[in-house]
Amino acid sequence: MRAARALLPLLLAALSMPAAAEDADLDQILADARETRQVENSIQKVRMVLVSRTGKERVREFEARVRRDGEVVKSWTRFSHPSDVAGTQLVLVDHPDAADEQRLCLPALKRVNRIAGKARKGSFMGSDFAFEDLEISGADDAKASLVSETDAQWVIDAVPGGESSYGRVRFTVRKADKVPTMVEFFDAADAPLKRLTIEDTARDGEVVLPTRSTMENLQKGTKTRLEVLEHRLNVPADEIPDETFTAAFMERSG
Amino acid sequence: MLVFALLAAAAAADAVEVGLDASVQTVADLAWDRPEEDRFEVVTRVRAEASGPAGGGRWQLGVLGEHQARVGFERAGGDVEAAFELRPWESGWEGPVGPARLKVGHLVERWGRLDLLPVTDVLVGRDLRNGPLTPPQLVRQPAPLVRAQAGVERARAELTWMPFGARDRIALEGTDAALLRQGQVSAALREAATWDGDPLTQALLQDALTAGASGVDGLDTQLRQAAFGALGESGRPDPLLGSSDLALRLEAEPRGVDVALVGAWMRSRRPLPSAPEGLVGAMQTETLPGIADQEALLAVLADPTGLSWPRTWVGGAELATTLGAVGLRAEGLYQSQVAVARAWGRGATVPSVTGGVGLDWAWGTRLALVGEARAQWLLDPPPDLVLAADVDPQLAGGARLSLAGDRVSVEPGVVALLAFGEVAGRAEVRWRVTDAWELSGGAIVLSSPTDAPRSVQQALTYTGGPVGALSDTDAAWLTLRWIQ
């Protein structure tokens, strides 16, 4: 029941940002950043590379489709690699004024199942991304403050509220295109926990899309690279029909 | 080779997904209860699958090869035997045809919401030949079917026609998970050869039984598997309409809840035994049939199993929703004729009502917990049921703990059959060494107050439940898996 929340698919076009600010300038920065990243409907193919402490790599590939109907955000994610998880799908429907819907399809079980809220906690598919990292709005009740400003960038601290596992999140936002270039996550004791670095972006119309980024877990020594292999932003709604987010569609896409 | 060439060609096409999953599982029997049993088994499985777009829908092609080598120390005729089977796995096409969507092929059609103790998942047959050692994704057996689906966004109807029906695959004889274990059939024949009977036929029958025992012992694995497999399939009607099943599913997804109604007119997935009375009488009195029982004798020779596959009406309902952080699933099913086994190879059909409920809870991909309960009530049951109970309440629980970034998982599970006081516990640890390699090890322990049957006579009058029947096969295994 959190407004405009969506997982990975939207993150790929829009990184988590605090939703509120304490002063007018900061509000405007964030509003501009949000506007720059606003995507209605998108289809993206993504490679996720999990790198262990010893440097061993594991690869996941998936397709994500996102559709926004007013305040309702729907996402469908289907893994295609490796073959033993191919067909695994996750559907999330975020309603602003009602309980969110989540469905998981596991091909091994041949079943599409509704999953409960805690299923969106912790690590996303074994990566260094937490589910909450991937939510577009971040915490709605986050408190934001401007830390520093140069000619090239703003540095903004946000203290998430609610159930966030982070004590503080620091955003470094590039002034030129209002895109966050780095996000640093601190734990409850304010020790550095993770660092997300945006390594490459692509412009698609008015939208600036992070196409290559790395999340490092500074405490575990692991990292996860996200690479957008293909993307189509603001696609017509009829290319992502409502049926995409139903159990019947998941069953036949498994 | 043809399959792999096909898969390689398919991989070249656009948007085609190809997968290969090969594993070698070495199983060790933890308790050596019988001299004839297998001490070690090595099961090699190779599953190749491909899928891609076609005609607005998707095609899929799959094949499964399975090789089993069994090592038993005191088996007559040698201590190592092996069997190989190659069969099509899920293959077919799904796509739009006019206002409907059609699914055609050799496929799995799964009903139900419960995983550990399913209730309404009755359409497909199951592979029960290796008991609890079969990987879950290989338990449901594909069958030829045509399914038409039509509806609106969140409600639909599905009509399924299975022209040849489906059946559970049960090992009748010769393995640790078979209804009759290694050496039991030949031992029973040899014992019967010592029984007295009519002086006119006694010697003839004794010679025939002794020869039969030697014949069973002398069968090589492939032939014995084929012979007993054919026996287990006897009684299935050949004509298309006589075998076919028809099923209807109505499903709706209003916000927050999934509901479905299911119904079918189908043949039983398990056979109904009906041993001839002459044979039953001979076994009970331990005397050979006399000249006056020749008719019964001929009936046994003509159809030794007396199996049939009764039709049943099926009607049920499913529900799935979430209650806060907990997922709730429930199923109920009525069957007009369930095939149940009775003592001494007899059988009966009785109506039954089954209900089940499941709860699950997850914390991301780190931890998942599931608990399920199911109870089946047989209405007006006969008094001498075998491997069944009038009221059969069951409980099951499982967990999956994921560690080291999903590279290591620990998966314990337990099933309790309350009517028989039986418990089966299983645990497996998996280590995903790389994307391509997985190493896993596990063990299963089966506990029952009733010992597993040691002879055909004990098997035919067994008073324990399904766990007890396998309770002499506690096992540990190590599996190496290659995934591409």
Chai-1 contact restraints between the chains, C-beta under 6 A:
chainA,res_idxA,chainB,res_idxB,connection_type,confidence,min_distance_angstrom,max_distance_angstrom,comment,restraint_id
A,R58,B,D435,contact,1.0,0.0,6.0,A-B,restraint_1
A,S80,B,E17,contact,1.0,0.0,6.0,A-B,restraint_2
A,P82,B,D435,contact,1.0,0.0,6.0,A-B,restraint_3
A,P82,B,I483,contact,1.0,0.0,6.0,A-B,restraint_4
A,S83,B,G19,contact,1.0,0.0,6.0,A-B,restraint_5
A,S83,B,I483,contact,1.0,0.0,6.0,A-B,restraint_6
A,D84,B,I483,contact,1.0,0.0,6.0,A-B,restraint_7
A,A86,B,E17,contact,1.0,0.0,6.0,A-B,restraint_8
A,A108,B,Q137,contact,1.0,0.0,6.0,A-B,restraint_9
A,L109,B,D115,contact,1.0,0.0,6.0,A-B,restraint_10
A,K110,B,V108,contact,1.0,0.0,6.0,A-B,restraint_11
A,K110,B,R110,contact,1.0,0.0,6.0,A-B,restraint_12
A,R114,B,A320,contact,1.0,0.0,6.0,A-B,restraint_13
A,R114,B,T322,contact,1.0,0.0,6.0,A-B,restraint_14
A,R114,B,G327,contact,1.0,0.0,6.0,A-B,restraint_15
A,A116,B,T322,contact,1.0,0.0,6.0,A-B,restraint_16
A,A116,B,A325,contact,1.0,0.0,6.0,A-B,restraint_17
A,A116,B,V326,contact,1.0,0.0,6.0,A-B,restraint_18
A,A116,B,G327,contact,1.0,0.0,6.0,A-B,restraint_19
A,G117,B,A325,contact,1.0,0.0,6.0,A-B,restraint_20
A,K118,B,A325,contact,1.0,0.0,6.0,A-B,restraint_21
A,K118,B,W363,contact,1.0,0.0,6.0,A-B,restraint_22
A,A119,B,A362,contact,1.0,0.0,6.0,A-B,restraint_23
A,K121,B,W363,contact,1.0,0.0,6.0,A-B,restraint_24
A,K121,B,G364,contact,1.0,0.0,6.0,A-B,restraint_25
A,G122,B,W363,contact,1.0,0.0,6.0,A-B,restraint_26
A,G122,B,G364,contact,1.0,0.0,6.0,A-B,restraint_27
A,G122,B,R366,contact,1.0,0.0,6.0,A-B,restraint_28
A,S123,B,G364,contact,1.0,0.0,6.0,A-B,restraint_29
A,G126,B,G405,contact,1.0,0.0,6.0,A-B,restraint_30
A,G126,B,D406,contact,1.0,0.0,6.0,A-B,restraint_31
A,D242,B,E153,contact,1.0,0.0,6.0,A-B,restraint_32
A,E243,B,E153,contact,1.0,0.0,6.0,A-B,restraint_33
A,A247,B,E253,contact,1.0,0.0,6.0,A-B,restraint_34
A,A248,B,R156,contact,1.0,0.0,6.0,A-B,restraint_35
A,R252,B,E94,contact,1.0,0.0,6.0,A-B,restraint_36
